[in-house]
Amino acid sequence: MPLARLALAPGAGRGPLDGAWWPRCDLLELELPALVGSLDPGRGTVARVIVDAVAWPDAPRTVLAPSRVIDVTLSAVDAEAHAIVLDCGAVGRWELLVIPPGESVAAAAWLLNTAADPRNALTAAHMLALAEAGFEDDGR
C-alpha cells in the first residue's frame, strides 16, 4: 500500500481536528496500516482507533499494522462522525477528518490543508459540507 495521504496540525488538541486523512478506499483493514506506519514516532504509538460505526460498519475489531495489532472500536457518537481517532495512550489522541475516498483532488487538497491548520475551528461535518458546496461544479 502506498503512503497514507495525510496532513497533521503541528500539535494536538488545539481545535476540533488534528488533521485529515484521505484513504484510497473504504476498507479499514487495508488503509489503517499505511496510516499508522506514516505517523512520526514522536507523535506516539497508536494502540487503538475509534471509528464511526455508520461510516465503517464492516470494520474489523483488530488490524495488523507494522509490528503490532491495533484494536478498532466502533462508536456511534455524533462527534466522531466523518472522523477517526488515533489513541496513543499516555501521549494523547489525534482526531482526523476522514475525507471520502472518491473526493475530488481539489476538494481533498482543501480539506487536508484546512484540517491541518492549527487555527481551524471547523468540525469534520462542517468542513465536508463546505467542500461539497465549494467544489460541486468541478466535474464530480
N, C-alpha and C positions, 0 to 999 in steps of 0.2 A: 504494500500500500504506500502511495506517495506521502510525503509530509503533510500534516494537517494544515488546512487553511485557517489560520488563527491570528487574532490580534488581541494583545493584552494591555490593559492600562498599566502604568508604571508601578502602582501599588494597589492592594486590595482594600475594599471597604470604604471607598470614597463616594460611591453612588450606588444606584440600584444594580448596576452591572460592572463587572471587572474586565469585560472584553467581549469578543464574539468568536464563534466557531462556525465555519461553513463546511459541513460534511458533504462528501460527494454522493452519498446515498443515505437511505434511512435505516440501514442495518447497523445497529449499535455495535454488534459483535465484530464487524469489520472496521468500523470507523474509530471506535474508542482506543484501540491500541496505538494508532497513529497520533491521536490527540494527546494521550498520556506520554507517549515517547517524545513528543516535540516540546514538552514543557522543560524549562530550565530547572535543574535540580534544586536551585536556591529557592524556588517557589514552593517547595515541599514535595512529598511523595504522596501521590493520590492513592488512598486506601479504599475509597468508596465514591460512587457517583450517585446523584439523585436526579432522576429524570421524570418528566411529566408522563403520567400513565396514559393520557389521551394521545399524546404525540408519539410515544414509544410503547404501544400496547403489547407487542410481542418481544420486548427487550428481555434478554436472558438475565438471570439473577446473579451471574458472575461472568466476567470477561477476562480472558488471558491477555495480559499486557507484558511488555518486556520485563522479565524476571519477577513477575508477581501476578497474583489473581486479584482482581478488583471486584468488590461487591457492588451490585446495582440495586438501588432502591427505587421503587415506583412511588410517585407521590401524586395526589390529586389536589394539592394545594394550589390555588389560583396564582399565587405569587411566583410559582415556578413554571407556569405555562410558557412555552417558547424559550425555555432556558434549561441549562444543565448546570448542576452544582458539583464542583470537584472538591471533595472533602479531603483535606491534607492533615487531618488530626490536629495536633497542637499548633501547627504552623498557620492554620486557618482554612477558610473556604473561599473558593472562587466561583462566582456565578457568571456564566457566559450566556449571551444571547445565542440561540441556535438558529442560524439562517437556513431556510429551507433549501435542500439540495438543488432544486430546479430554479432557484432565483437567478435573475439576470446578473451578468457580471457588473454592470453599472450599479444596480441596487445593492449587490453584495459588497462591493467596494465601499459604498457609502456607509452601509451598516457596520462593516469591520472597523472603519476609521472612527465612526461616531461612538460606537460602543467602547472603544479603547481610549477615548478622550477622557482624561480624569475630571473634566468639567461637565461631562454628560450627566444629566439628571433624569433622562427619559427611561421608562421601563421597556422591557423587551416587546411587549404588545404594542406600545405606542410607537416605538421605532419601526416595527414591521408595518404598521398602518401608514406611517409617513412614507416609508419606502414604496409601498404599494401605490399610494396616491401620486407620488412624485415620479415614478418610473413606469406608470401604467401604459404610456404611449411608446415604449421602446421596443415593441415588437414581440413581447411575451405572449 
